[in-house]
Amino acid sequence: MLTVVAFIVALGLLIAVHEYGHYRVAVACNVKVLRFSVGFGKTVFKWKPRKPRAGQDTEFVIGAFPLGGYVKMLDEREGPVAPEDRHRAFNTQPLKYRAAVVAAGPAANLLLAIALYAAVSWMGVEEPQPVLGSPVTGSIAAAAGLRGGERVESAGLAGDEPAPIRSFEDLRWMLTRGALDGEDLRMVLAAEGSGGRREILLPLSQVNAREADAQLLRQVGIVAPWSPPVLGEVMAGGAAERAGLRQGDTVVRVAGQPVGDAQQLRDLIRAQVQGGQPVTTVWDIDRQGRRLQLPVTPEVVKDKGVPPVGRIAAFVGAPPAMLTVRDGPIDGLWKGVVRTWDVSALTLRMMGRMVIGQASVKNLSGPLTIADYAGKSASMGLTQYLLFLALISVSLGVLNLLPLPVLDGGHLMYYLWEAVTGRSVSDAWMERLQRGGVAVLLVMMSIALFNDFARLFG
């Protein structure tokens, strides 16, 4: 139920903001707006303001089908217009006014994202401290000399001056950007407890990043912040319970190898498989000051396309050390602008790479995945839900600016042609381009839905 409510609220808000952008600028340009609708299909609710804006008689509508919305303006191409109202028809407006009305929808979504990111910065969010867990064996992080336990003080991409890293989420964002863009990351580290400081270069350009998923950070080798190798909840009937492991046990050694943190323990568990069969190893356990040795046989999990790995059906690792990240009014607003810009640029680059085949189309997500993440983020609290809304708002704004004829970006391309040539696109070409745009959009939607089903039910 939470997933459904969170999805409907998110979709309704983002569509309403997008259409309000069109509506508000149309009114400012003295274009007569006939209808403002959020949703399609059967009308659920409609009303007119008691005190409408001067010259406006807009009908506001909520439709039964929430996947979209529209603003219907007075337009000679869509119906007869009274001579006295012709100066207020959309098609008779100067080019700059028509372009402003069309661009206002995506702009409203990007402005909403800035506001949401800024609000989260002002409210403050609990995030893990930027202390590194053990790197994945054989990864570029391990090859670069990371051992785990280092605190990241600052980091910078591709020649940029290193910026302070306040939390592990800041670092995760930089790692993701660097891996997807093929840019190396320079990090300044302070070893925990030693007081020393060193600088390393993480060659993210060596990562073959085709998908922005969990495997991306495993390729880099930095998966999670440091946390002690303590067992959390043990599932009934699982491998951990059968071996006699209990919640609160600290794992000291696995097969004689010292265990430094939870990430190293997870990797050791994953590796307890040989030839598709589980491997039994002896674990040294500290249980409330008492040392025990227990033979542990994991369960083997086999997923399509990846080698089989071991699982013990228990939560591995205590919660990492946390801190509250909060910004002042100006810094928070600027952070919202920067994050919106970064996410927009990354989204456009990923779309471009998908077009030329350098990135997988599996990065496309549809309504099922969005609904799933809406529910998960809402269950994690207000700040996570606001961050989810900001991300989707950026995606909606960027998507609508793509130069596809059925989208706002396509109409802006028409206006660019008109500005350069001095004449509008002909009706015949308009029809051809519209058909092509619809075809491209249907292909994108089909791929996104296929990815949804593969991701959620595959």
PETA-V937107 format. One record per residue. N is the residue number from 0. RES is the residue in one small letter. NEAR is the number of other C-alpha atoms within 12 Angstrom. D_CENTER is the distance of its C-alpha to the mean C-alpha in Angstrom with 1 decimal. Layout:
n = (N;N)
res = (RES;RES)
near = (NEAR;NEAR)
d_center = (D_CENTER;D_CENTER)
//
This chain:
n = (0;1;2;3;4;5;6;7;8;9;10;11;12;13;14;15;16;17;18;19;20;21;22;23;24;25;26;27;28;29;30;31;32;33;34;35;36;37;38;39;40;41;42;43;44;45;46;47;48;49;50;51;52;53;54;55;56;57;58;59;60;61;62;63;64;65;66;67;68;69;70;71;72;73;74;75;76;77;78;79;80;81;82;83;84;85;86;87;88;89;90;91;92;93;94;95;96;97;98;99;100;101;102;103;104;105;106;107;108;109;110;111;112;113;114;115;116;117;118;119;120;121;122;123;124;125;126;127;128;129;130;131;132;133;134;135;136;137;138;139;140;141;142;143;144;145;146;147;148;149;150;151;152;153;154;155;156;157;158;159;160;161;162;163;164;165;166;167;168;169;170;171;172;173;174;175;176;177;178;179;180;181;182;183;184;185;186;187;188;189;190;191;192;193;194;195;196;197;198;199;200;201;202;203;204;205;206;207;208;209;210;211;212;213;214;215;216;217;218;219;220;221;222;223;224;225;226;227;228;229;230;231;232;233;234;235;236;237;238;239;240;241;242;243;244;245;246;247;248;249;250;251;252;253;254;255;256;257;258;259;260;261;262;263;264;265;266;267;268;269;270;271;272;273;274;275;276;277;278;279;280;281;282;283;284;285;286;287;288;289;290;291;292;293;294;295;296;297;298;299;300;301;302;303;304;305;306;307;308;309;310;311;312;313;314;315;316;317;318;319;320;321;322;323;324;325;326;327;328;329;330;331;332;333;334;335;336;337;338;339;340;341;342;343;344;345;346;347;348;349;350;351;352;353;354;355;356;357;358;359;360;361;362;363;364;365;366;367;368;369;370;371;372;373;374;375;376;377;378;379;380;381;382;383;384;385;386;387;388;389;390;391;392;393;394;395;396;397;398;399;400;401;402;403;404;405;406;407;408;409;410;411;412;413;414;415;416;417;418;419;420;421;422;423;424;425;426;427;428;429;430;431;432;433;434;435;436;437;438;439;440;441;442;443;444;445;446;447;448;449;450;451;452;453;454;455;456;457)
res = (m;l;t;v;v;a;f;i;v;a;l;g;l;l;i;a;v;h;e;y;g;h;y;r;v;a;v;a;c;n;v;k;v;l;r;f;s;v;g;f;g;k;t;v;f;k;w;k;p;r;k;p;r;a;g;q;d;t;e;f;v;i;g;a;f;p;l;g;g;y;v;k;m;l;d;e;r;e;g;p;v;a;p;e;d;r;h;r;a;f;n;t;q;p;l;k;y;r;a;a;v;v;a;a;g;p;a;a;n;l;l;l;a;i;a;l;y;a;a;v;s;w;m;g;v;e;e;p;q;p;v;l;g;s;p;v;t;g;s;i;a;a;a;a;g;l;r;g;g;e;r;v;e;s;a;g;l;a;g;d;e;p;a;p;i;r;s;f;e;d;l;r;w;m;l;t;r;g;a;l;d;g;e;d;l;r;m;v;l;a;a;e;g;s;g;g;r;r;e;i;l;l;p;l;s;q;v;n;a;r;e;a;d;a;q;l;l;r;q;v;g;i;v;a;p;w;s;p;p;v;l;g;e;v;m;a;g;g;a;a;e;r;a;g;l;r;q;g;d;t;v;v;r;v;a;g;q;p;v;g;d;a;q;q;l;r;d;l;i;r;a;q;v;q;g;g;q;p;v;t;t;v;w;d;i;d;r;q;g;r;r;l;q;l;p;v;t;p;e;v;v;k;d;k;g;v;p;p;v;g;r;i;a;a;f;v;g;a;p;p;a;m;l;t;v;r;d;g;p;i;d;g;l;w;k;g;v;v;r;t;w;d;v;s;a;l;t;l;r;m;m;g;r;m;v;i;g;q;a;s;v;k;n;l;s;g;p;l;t;i;a;d;y;a;g;k;s;a;s;m;g;l;t;q;y;l;l;f;l;a;l;i;s;v;s;l;g;v;l;n;l;l;p;l;p;v;l;d;g;g;h;l;m;y;y;l;w;e;a;v;t;g;r;s;v;s;d;a;w;m;e;r;l;q;r;g;g;v;a;v;l;l;v;m;m;s;i;a;l;f;n;d;f;a;r;l;f;g)
near = (14;21;25;21;18;30;31;30;24;36;33;30;30;41;38;36;35;43;41;36;31;40;40;31;30;38;34;23;29;28;37;38;37;29;27;39;40;38;30;22;18;15;18;17;18;19;18;18;15;12;11;17;19;15;19;28;23;30;27;31;30;27;24;20;19;28;26;27;32;34;39;31;41;31;25;20;15;13;15;13;20;13;11;10;22;22;21;30;32;38;28;24;24;20;25;21;26;35;32;31;40;40;36;35;41;39;37;36;39;40;33;38;42;35;31;36;42;33;33;35;32;24;23;23;29;24;28;29;32;41;43;43;41;38;37;36;29;18;27;31;35;27;22;26;24;34;29;36;32;34;38;42;31;31;36;31;30;24;15;16;14;23;21;21;30;28;33;36;28;28;38;34;29;40;41;39;36;36;39;41;34;28;26;31;41;33;39;29;32;25;22;21;11;12;11;14;18;22;24;27;28;36;30;36;24;22;31;25;33;29;29;32;21;17;21;29;32;30;34;42;39;46;38;41;37;36;34;33;37;36;34;26;21;26;22;17;15;24;28;33;27;21;28;26;39;31;27;23;36;35;45;31;31;33;25;15;16;19;31;29;37;39;39;40;41;37;31;37;41;31;32;31;26;19;14;20;21;25;26;26;24;26;33;26;33;24;21;14;12;13;16;23;24;28;23;33;33;36;31;27;22;18;12;10;7;10;17;23;27;35;32;41;31;33;29;37;32;27;22;28;24;21;18;20;26;25;22;18;19;15;20;25;27;22;27;33;27;21;33;35;25;27;32;35;22;28;32;26;22;34;28;20;22;23;17;13;15;21;25;25;29;28;31;35;30;30;30;26;27;34;31;29;31;35;28;24;26;27;20;20;19;23;27;29;32;36;37;34;43;40;38;39;41;41;37;40;41;38;32;34;31;28;25;29;29;29;30;34;30;28;31;33;27;32;30;21;18;20;18;13;11;12;14;21;25;13;13;11;14;20;15;17;24;23;17;20;24;19;17;21;22;17;16;25;20;20;23;25;25;24;25;26;20;19;21;18;12;11)
d_center = (22.4;19.7;17.0;19.1;19.6;16.1;15.1;18.1;17.7;14.2;15.4;18.7;17.6;15.3;18.0;20.7;19.3;19.0;22.5;23.9;23.1;25.3;27.9;28.3;28.9;31.1;33.2;33.4;34.7;37.3;35.9;36.9;34.1;35.4;32.5;29.0;27.3;24.1;24.1;26.6;29.7;32.1;32.3;31.5;32.4;33.7;35.4;36.8;37.0;40.4;40.5;38.7;38.0;41.0;41.5;38.6;38.9;35.3;34.7;31.5;30.3;27.9;27.7;27.5;24.7;21.5;19.5;20.5;23.1;25.5;28.0;31.4;33.6;37.3;37.6;40.8;39.0;38.2;41.5;44.6;44.4;47.3;48.9;48.6;44.7;44.2;43.3;40.3;39.0;35.7;37.2;40.0;37.8;37.7;35.0;33.2;33.0;31.7;29.0;28.1;27.8;25.5;23.2;23.0;20.6;17.6;18.8;18.8;15.1;14.4;17.0;15.5;12.2;14.6;16.6;13.9;12.7;16.5;17.4;15.3;17.1;20.3;20.1;19.2;17.0;18.3;16.8;18.5;21.0;20.4;23.0;22.4;23.1;25.3;24.0;23.8;27.2;27.7;24.3;24.3;23.8;26.9;28.8;28.0;29.8;27.3;28.9;26.8;27.6;27.1;25.4;23.3;24.8;23.2;21.4;21.1;20.1;22.8;25.6;23.8;25.5;23.9;22.1;22.5;20.0;20.1;17.9;16.4;12.8;14.0;15.3;12.4;10.4;13.7;14.2;11.0;12.0;15.6;15.3;13.5;16.0;18.9;19.8;21.7;21.0;23.9;23.9;26.7;27.3;29.7;31.1;31.2;34.8;36.4;35.8;35.3;32.7;31.7;29.5;27.9;26.2;23.4;23.7;20.1;21.7;23.2;20.0;19.8;16.0;15.6;12.5;9.3;10.3;12.4;15.4;14.1;14.8;17.9;19.1;18.8;20.5;18.7;17.0;17.7;19.7;23.4;24.8;28.3;29.2;30.1;29.7;28.2;28.7;30.8;30.4;33.8;35.3;32.9;33.9;33.6;35.9;38.4;38.7;39.5;36.4;35.6;33.0;33.5;35.0;34.3;34.3;36.5;37.1;36.2;39.1;40.5;37.4;36.4;32.9;31.3;28.1;25.8;23.7;27.1;28.3;25.3;26.0;29.7;29.2;27.1;30.0;32.8;33.1;35.7;36.5;34.2;36.2;35.5;37.3;39.0;38.9;40.4;38.3;39.8;38.7;39.3;39.8;40.9;43.0;44.5;43.8;43.4;43.0;41.3;40.9;37.4;36.6;33.0;31.9;30.7;27.4;27.2;24.1;24.5;24.1;24.0;27.0;28.1;27.2;28.8;27.7;29.8;28.3;27.8;25.1;25.5;25.3;25.8;23.1;22.5;24.0;21.9;22.3;21.4;19.5;20.8;21.6;24.4;24.4;24.4;22.2;19.6;19.7;19.7;16.6;14.8;16.2;15.3;11.6;11.4;13.5;11.7;8.3;10.8;12.9;10.5;9.4;13.2;14.2;12.3;13.9;17.1;17.1;16.7;19.6;21.8;21.0;19.5;16.2;16.0;15.5;13.9;10.5;11.2;10.3;12.7;13.8;14.5;11.2;9.8;13.0;12.6;9.4;11.2;14.2;12.9;11.2;14.5;16.6;15.3;16.5;16.2;14.2;11.3;11.6;11.8;8.6;7.0;9.5;8.8;5.3;7.2;10.2;9.3;8.6;11.8;13.7;13.1;13.9;17.0;18.2;18.6;22.3;22.8;25.9;24.6;21.7;22.3;21.9;24.8;27.0;26.5;27.6;30.7;31.4;31.1;33.7;35.8;35.7;36.7;39.3;40.6;40.3;37.7;36.4;39.0;38.6;39.1;36.4;34.1;34.7;34.0;30.8;29.6;30.4;28.6;25.5;25.6;26.1;23.1;20.9;22.4;21.8;18.1;18.0;20.2;18.1;14.9;17.2;18.7;15.5;14.9;18.4;18.4;15.3;16.7;20.4;21.0)
//
